[in-house]
């Protein structure tokens, strides 16, 4: 009866479900019911659980109204492209648009897929495209924890019109309710739907030497998540054999060959998985070089995973998708080696690949034509590429500074690719064993299913001028105090304040216990404490003190000892008992004062940063203070409003001071690349001879000088400042803009093709902003620079 009533109350959901080839899971149905009832929803569920069904239902609902629009936001262009293609297949190209910064397809459509930054920019510009907006889907909303881009998610959530319903899709996080409480506070009615269940169960294994062993005890008699005793036995012997290796002694190794104790080579692992019907598989290797070398290793071993008809289909798809690539570029891109791997069912997937190549790998893997992919962890971030098996060669990765263990959240995200819904009855994860791993630690990592979502929000210059222009300074401070960052800080303050109250009650008890009927024991204790501290510091510094310092110290000690003996409490028979309580009181008082300091530092932390940002903008004239005391935009504030990026204020300063006016299109492209490019940590200094000649160098000196002055100003205002400019891409971008070949620029930049395309598209994004916001001659130069670099592999797009 309850199910019948639910169906009667949600006719749109019933119509939607009739179109599906599978029944909705309970969490999917509950989430869709919330939407049909007119509320927003946060859905937190494991990777591959089918969260996007809820987003698809929002699109379905919107299409019942003649003017309603829905925006679907994703954190990456690859995700946006994928979702665009899926929606076009359902609703047709006339109803679906795509906006990703460098791609603009049918932007006035009723369903528009976009990156989150595009929506943020539309909100600040009060774009006409926002009219009739009814639903916004925020896919992978846990990205707001990203320290580089996370703030954008919070900006969108805060600034969307209140009538817009928000569908937030997140991986399983341990504080989903806290995040939901914040959404409720800033967006109104929001339900939180959490599912811990994987749609396809995950069987977890460890590959010890050549044996595949279950990670957990599956006897049915053991407690949940108990380590398999067989694994403990096998790895115990392995650990003892390798003990010398971990004690700094290398065990003897056979002559010749690549010796790796107790580990199968990759071709053998691939054959093992094939023999156990565990393909297709994704091997996660936390290095691009490692992914490429793994493909070569498997191919050298003669592994072939495809039939003749599959190879024909693979070649046909590749030739169709890559037909726009120029013949002279194919050899540079390693096309023929890449195609050979695909035809044998093996490929790499990482950010260094040309985007076109990555898209082909994704399509072939989804079609079950490619059987093994060696990938970096970026593949785990939302791309629809589920496999039967996921293999982790290591449980640690290099984070840019050191090798660190992967987190439970990362493990969950990676293994979430295992198990194809509707195809597999279970997914499999395989951890390749190596000496030094502890079975219990591995089990603990694998059994934790969630991780906390923490805000990375901080006000930027562009954000400040946009909000002050719309709301004024006081209202902006209130808006920023509604951020998730402040919400979490305030919750932490509540916990700290509760602890301070409890400790202050204890302090009162200690004070009573140390009371002396002869006098003020706190006063007596402070003398005794000072005396002890001076004696300790004197002993520690005895060998470096001057004669005058020793005399002053001795004089002070004599005075304190006299004062101590003269104090009434010195003669108390319970003096040492009082002193013990005083010691506890002193220690707890210090801790309590520290906690109180933390409360003061956290209260209004976001607004305090905003105030510092505002002070910098006032000093540089982008904001002005009126006679009434209110703050408004200065003459150049309107320009800064339309500049987005990490170096927004530096770009505005360069335009204002006209240091780029003498640059030609190629030199301006090189300068834009210098603004956006972030050098690798191992990248050395770029010498002057490797920079474009002519006006570029003069403009670079002026830009660097502006950066230096801004950096000093930021640090004066207790802001973190920014990294120096990196010119590592300048010469290559200059040559690319003047028509150099792909081979030449990749050699000059020392970049993989995919990296060059990514940085060039970020350069295009900045030049596009300059073409709109900059005065002449920079505006027209930027437009010509855009035409010069938007060519070849950079212009290629499988979507347009």
PyMOL commands that set and color helices and strands:
alter all, ss='L'
color gray80, all
select helices_A, chain A and resi 2-9+11-18+26-36+52-62+77-91+116-125+128-130+141-145+150-159+176-187+229-241+243-246+266-275+288-300+308-321+327-330+335-343+355-366+377-380+408-415+439-447+461-471+473-480+484-513+521-540+547-566+568-571+575-602+605-620+637-641+648-656+665-676+688-690+695-716+730-737+742-749+753-773+778-789+792-795
alter helices_A, ss='H'
color red, helices_A
select strands_A, chain A and resi 40-44+69-74+96-99+104-105+111-115+133-138+165-170+190-194+201-208+211-214+281-284+346-349+372-375+389-392+396-398+403-405+426-432+623-625+631-633
alter strands_A, ss='S'
color yellow, strands_A
deselect
rebuild
show_as cartoon
